[in-house]
Amino acid sequence: MGATAIAVTAFVFFYEITSDDAVWLWRTEQVFDPSRPQPGARLQFDATAYCKGNTTSSGVEVTTGVAAADPSILPVGSVVTVTTDNSRYNGVYTVMDTGPEVKGRELDLYMWSCNEALAFGRKQVQLNVLRLGWNPNASTPSLIDRIFRRQARRAEPSPVEAVTVPPAAVAPEEPLAPAVDAVPLPADPLEGPPAPPVETAPPTR
């Protein structure tokens, strides 16, 4: 039992590693592709820093963790991880701003201190796209999500063919009961006995 569990675990990790490596090789070939990157892509970007302004183009206030990018490459709402030569600036950034000078594969990181922004200068960084825009479905699934998604697909029942049920036999109609002659209802005792017929005298000539 233990050997089986170890073999299954090794197979899963081997499958994930080979799949991720294949995707990584395919995406690294497209680093210089000017088209919009896909979630999960790892790209080289030029990073700068800015400290001016109070409100971003998306309407929120500037704060640490906000970045500006070219909306044709990284639309507003995109979430990325940035790796620089200084671990102080490594982490997750959300693209909430744009700028006329931010074009192509360039990321502008907001910093509260202008002196710090000037010292940051311009450098190449490693960028990993976690989500593209505001769409929550445009994000890269985690290892656990991919495993459970595969298991859910395998557990889906096969479609069952519709079975037509023949209609139930209709019972023959029973003959209607013969009509019963109407029986006069007794007089209402509260109304009293019926009035006697009035005799009329024959007309005289």
C-alpha positions as CSV (number, residue, x, y, z in Angstrom):
1,M,0.0,0.0,0.0
2,G,2.8,2.4,0.9
3,A,4.7,1.6,-2.3
4,T,1.6,2.3,-4.4
5,A,1.1,5.7,-2.7
6,I,4.7,6.6,-3.3
7,A,4.4,5.6,-6.9
8,V,1.3,7.7,-7.5
9,T,2.8,10.7,-5.8
10,A,6.0,10.4,-7.9
11,F,3.9,10.1,-11.1
12,V,1.8,13.2,-10.2
13,F,4.9,15.4,-9.5
14,F,6.7,14.0,-12.6
15,Y,3.7,14.9,-14.8
16,E,3.4,18.4,-13.3
17,I,7.1,19.1,-13.7
18,T,7.2,18.0,-17.3
19,S,4.0,19.9,-18.1
20,D,5.3,23.1,-16.5
21,D,8.6,22.7,-18.3
22,A,7.0,22.3,-21.6
23,V,4.8,25.4,-21.0
24,W,7.8,27.3,-19.8
25,L,9.8,26.5,-22.9
26,W,6.9,27.5,-25.1
27,R,6.4,30.8,-23.3
28,T,10.1,31.7,-23.2
29,E,10.2,31.5,-27.0
30,Q,7.5,34.1,-27.1
31,V,9.2,36.6,-24.8
32,F,9.7,39.0,-27.7
33,D,6.3,38.5,-29.1
34,P,4.6,41.9,-29.1
35,S,1.2,40.3,-28.4
36,R,-0.4,40.3,-25.0
37,P,1.0,37.7,-22.6
38,Q,-1.1,35.0,-21.2
39,P,-1.6,34.2,-17.5
40,G,1.3,32.2,-16.2
41,A,3.8,33.7,-18.7
42,R,7.3,34.6,-17.4
43,L,8.7,37.6,-19.1
44,Q,11.6,40.1,-19.0
45,F,10.4,43.7,-18.4
46,D,12.1,47.0,-17.9
47,A,11.2,48.4,-14.6
48,T,11.2,52.1,-13.5
49,A,9.7,53.8,-10.5
50,Y,7.5,56.9,-9.9
51,C,6.4,58.9,-6.9
52,K,4.1,61.6,-8.3
53,G,0.4,61.9,-8.2
54,N,-2.3,61.0,-5.8
55,T,-4.9,59.0,-7.9
56,T,-4.3,56.3,-10.5
57,S,-6.0,56.1,-13.8
58,S,-8.3,53.5,-12.4
59,G,-9.5,55.9,-9.7
60,V,-7.9,54.4,-6.6
61,E,-5.3,56.2,-4.5
62,V,-1.6,55.4,-5.2
63,T,0.0,53.1,-2.6
64,T,2.7,50.6,-2.3
65,G,2.1,47.6,-4.5
66,V,0.6,49.6,-7.4
67,A,2.2,49.6,-10.8
68,A,1.7,51.3,-14.1
69,A,1.9,49.5,-17.4
70,D,1.0,49.7,-21.1
71,P,-2.7,48.6,-21.2
72,S,-2.2,47.0,-24.5
73,I,0.3,44.6,-22.8
74,L,-1.0,44.5,-19.2
75,P,-4.5,45.9,-18.9
76,V,-5.6,47.6,-15.7
77,G,-6.4,45.0,-13.0
78,S,-3.6,42.6,-14.0
79,V,-1.7,41.0,-11.1
80,V,2.0,40.2,-11.5
81,T,4.9,39.1,-9.4
82,V,8.2,41.0,-9.9
83,T,11.7,39.8,-9.1
84,T,14.4,42.4,-9.1
85,D,18.1,42.5,-8.0
86,N,16.9,43.9,-4.7
87,S,14.7,41.7,-2.6
88,R,13.1,44.8,-1.1
89,Y,11.1,45.4,-4.3
90,N,10.2,41.8,-4.9
91,G,6.6,40.8,-4.5
92,V,3.1,41.0,-6.0
93,Y,2.0,44.2,-7.8
94,T,-1.4,45.1,-9.2
95,V,-1.5,47.2,-12.4
96,M,-3.8,50.1,-11.5
97,D,-2.2,52.9,-13.5
98,T,-1.2,53.8,-17.0
99,G,1.1,56.6,-18.3
100,P,2.0,58.1,-21.7
101,E,5.6,57.2,-21.2
102,V,4.9,53.6,-20.2
103,K,5.0,51.8,-23.5
104,G,5.6,48.1,-24.4
105,R,7.2,45.8,-21.9
106,E,7.8,48.4,-19.2
107,L,6.5,48.4,-15.7
108,D,6.5,51.5,-13.5
109,L,6.4,50.8,-9.8
110,Y,5.0,53.3,-7.3
111,M,7.2,54.4,-4.4
112,W,6.3,56.9,-1.7
113,S,9.8,58.4,-1.6
114,C,10.9,60.2,-4.7
115,N,14.6,59.8,-3.6
116,E,14.0,56.0,-3.5
117,A,12.4,56.1,-6.9
118,L,15.3,58.0,-8.4
119,A,17.8,55.5,-6.8
120,F,15.8,52.6,-8.2
121,G,16.5,53.9,-11.7
122,R,15.8,51.6,-14.7
123,K,16.5,47.9,-14.6
124,Q,15.5,44.6,-16.0
125,V,13.2,42.5,-13.9
126,Q,11.6,39.1,-14.1
127,L,7.8,39.3,-14.3
128,N,5.3,36.5,-13.9
129,V,1.7,37.2,-14.9
130,L,-0.8,35.8,-12.4
131,R,-3.9,37.4,-13.8
132,L,-4.6,39.4,-16.9
133,G,-7.1,42.3,-16.4
134,W,-10.1,42.2,-14.1
135,N,-11.4,38.8,-15.3
136,P,-10.9,36.3,-12.4
137,N,-11.0,33.4,-14.8
138,A,-7.9,34.8,-16.7
139,S,-5.5,33.5,-14.0
140,T,-3.1,30.6,-13.8
141,P,-4.5,27.7,-11.6
142,S,-2.3,26.3,-8.8
143,L,-1.0,22.8,-8.6
144,I,-3.8,21.7,-6.2
145,D,-6.5,23.3,-8.5
146,R,-5.1,21.4,-11.5
147,I,-5.1,18.1,-9.6
148,F,-8.7,18.5,-8.4
149,R,-9.9,19.7,-11.7
150,R,-8.6,16.5,-13.4
151,Q,-10.2,14.3,-10.7
152,A,-13.5,16.2,-11.2
153,R,-13.4,15.5,-15.0
154,R,-12.8,11.8,-14.4
155,A,-15.6,11.6,-11.9
156,E,-18.2,13.2,-14.3
157,P,-20.8,10.6,-15.1
158,S,-21.2,9.6,-18.8
159,P,-24.3,11.0,-20.4
160,V,-27.3,8.6,-20.1
161,E,-29.4,8.0,-23.2
162,A,-33.0,9.1,-23.0
163,V,-35.4,6.1,-22.6
164,T,-38.8,6.6,-24.2
165,V,-41.5,5.1,-22.0
166,P,-44.6,3.9,-24.0
167,P,-47.8,5.6,-23.0
168,A,-50.0,3.7,-20.6
169,A,-52.9,1.8,-22.1
170,V,-56.1,3.9,-22.1
171,A,-58.9,2.2,-20.3
172,P,-62.1,1.9,-22.3
173,E,-64.7,4.5,-21.5
174,E,-67.5,3.2,-19.3
175,P,-71.1,3.6,-20.7
176,L,-72.9,6.5,-19.3
177,A,-75.7,5.7,-16.8
178,P,-79.2,6.0,-18.3
179,A,-80.9,9.3,-17.8
180,V,-83.2,9.4,-14.8
181,D,-86.6,11.1,-15.2
182,A,-86.8,14.3,-13.3
183,V,-88.7,13.9,-10.0
184,P,-90.6,16.9,-8.8
185,L,-89.3,18.3,-5.6
186,P,-91.7,18.4,-2.7
187,A,-93.1,21.8,-1.9
188,D,-91.3,24.0,0.6
189,P,-93.3,23.7,3.9
190,L,-92.5,27.3,4.7
191,E,-94.3,28.5,1.6
192,G,-97.6,26.7,2.6
193,P,-99.8,24.5,0.4
194,P,-100.2,25.4,-3.2
195,A,-103.0,27.8,-4.1
196,P,-106.2,26.0,-5.5
197,P,-106.8,26.6,-9.2
198,V,-109.2,29.6,-9.8
199,E,-112.3,28.7,-11.7
200,T,-113.5,31.2,-14.3
201,A,-117.1,31.6,-15.3
202,P,-118.0,31.0,-18.9
203,P,-118.5,34.2,-20.8
204,T,-122.2,35.3,-21.1
205,R,-123.7,36.3,-24.4
